[in-house]
Amino acid sequence: MMEYINYIKDHNLGEIFENTSFKEVTTLGIGGNICLLYYPNSIKNFLTFYDFYINNTNNKLFPLFILGNGSNVLASDKPFVGIVVCLKKIDIQYILIGNNLIASSGVLISSLIYSLAKKGYGGMEYLSGIPATIGGLVTMNAGAYGKEISDNFIEAWCLNKDGNIINIKKDNMDFKYRKSIIQKEHLIVLYASFILEAKNEKEILLEVNKKIKNRKEKQPLKEKNGGCTFKNIVPFSTWQMIDSVGCRGYRIGDAQVSNKHANFLINLGNATSNDMLLLIKHIQNEVKNRFNVFLDCEWVFVNF
Ligand SMILES: Cc1cc2nc3c(=O)[nH]c(=O)nc-3n(C[C@H](O)[C@H](O)[C@H](O)COP(=O)(O)OP(=O)(O)OC[C@H]3O[C@@H](n4cnc5c(N)ncnc54)[C@H](O)[C@@H]3O)c2cc1C
């Protein structure tokens, strides 16, 4: 591991933290220590690091995990003996060419929406209030209010396992419900481009505020959470199924089904990944017994 640390330091490739924890970098606040957390300061420097990583014979000993804003991640309590790379601190955030946006993958959607609104561009307001990065949103094909990021998506520039940059157009992204080719092919999103709409700033902000107010009313945003835990299975409503089997408020250790929204599992403070897994299993069993439906998790499980 020291060779990676020294390489990043010697070449000034960004910020590093040793022995931090998934508790600090995920919205659920759960998970074990991370050997090395690396924030590249530019895409160019990340590519330099990645080249060193894939050509190093030790890379198999130390897995690499790409983290967005950690808003959809449940990490195990075990130490992660590897490198977590977070692209949130990249220098260039976005470029606007007419109503086409090219954004770095680490940009947070909330700040992006406000910044674009000032320039008179909207069209992604439905994503307001999601605490996520562009890379995470594209990877998960995140959506809300009947829309998904794939509706705005044009193309992405990604790094493949061999260290080559490839361009992927929308038709080849294999977007499905909370899925894309990124997970399947273990790609790393560097940049993505989107189609926007020319709009009045006030109109955009009105829409954004409405969406955020709605989320505050319905979701347990004061608690540590990872958004909806289970996928919706049309035509059923997942939270209603969880509610009707009596799981609302059900608690194991410090992991609890939110009283505000039954599809949000929250960390009351010191929940372990095991508390969360037991709670997930309990809900899945109850729902399966009553409705004969298997609730599939939306979260990404890391280091289990
Ligand atoms: C309060 C709250 C509300 C939410 N509301 C919604 C909602 O309305 N709709 C919805 O769909 N989701 C929602 N979510 C879930 C979550 O925000 C989304 O899944 C989001 O897309 C995750 O983005 P992230 O940047 O946090 O990614 P992370 O959670 O950090 O990562 C998610 C996955 O994407 C991968 N990834 C991240 N960046 C990259 C990259 N650059 N290249 C390759 N892989 C990458 C990670 O490896 C991981 O597999 C919510 C979460 C919270 C906490």
The ligand as an ORCA input file, in Angstrom:
! r2SCAN-3c Opt
* xyz 0 1
  C     -31.762     11.044      1.097
  C     -31.573     10.222     -0.152
  C     -32.489     10.312     -1.181
  C     -32.328      9.545     -2.336
  N     -33.247      9.664     -3.333
  C     -33.091      8.945     -4.469
  C     -34.044      9.077     -5.547
  O     -34.990      9.827     -5.481
  N     -33.832      8.325     -6.662
  C     -32.759      7.485     -6.781
  O     -32.630      6.852     -7.835
  N     -31.857      7.355     -5.779
  C     -31.987      8.047     -4.644
  N     -31.078      7.921     -3.613
  C     -29.968      6.941     -3.747
  C     -28.649      7.523     -4.295
  O     -28.561      8.902     -4.074
  C     -28.489      7.233     -5.786
  O     -28.390      5.855     -6.022
  C     -27.258      7.914     -6.400
  O     -27.260      7.662     -7.767
  C     -25.928      7.469     -5.791
  O     -24.969      8.439     -6.133
  P     -23.619      8.613     -5.322
  O     -22.809      9.654     -6.009
  O     -23.883      8.844     -3.886
  O     -22.951      7.196     -5.558
  P     -22.417      6.153     -4.480
  O     -23.512      5.820     -3.545
  O     -21.153      6.619     -3.899
  O     -22.117      4.908     -5.417
  C     -23.165      4.171     -5.980
  C     -22.583      3.206     -7.015
  O     -22.095      3.949     -8.108
  C     -20.711      3.673     -8.319
  N     -20.070      4.913     -8.782
  C     -20.128      6.147     -8.237
  N     -19.445      7.019     -8.987
  C     -18.931      6.309    -10.022
  C     -18.110      6.639    -11.130
  N     -17.648      7.873    -11.346
  N     -17.782      5.657    -11.998
  C     -18.208      4.388    -11.803
  N     -18.977      4.007    -10.770
  C     -19.337      4.974     -9.892
  C     -20.186      3.186     -6.983
  O     -19.042      2.375     -7.159
  C     -21.381      2.411     -6.496
  O     -21.410      1.148     -7.102
  C     -31.220      8.677     -2.456
  C     -30.280      8.600     -1.405
  C     -30.450      9.359     -0.265
  C     -29.452      9.262      0.843
*
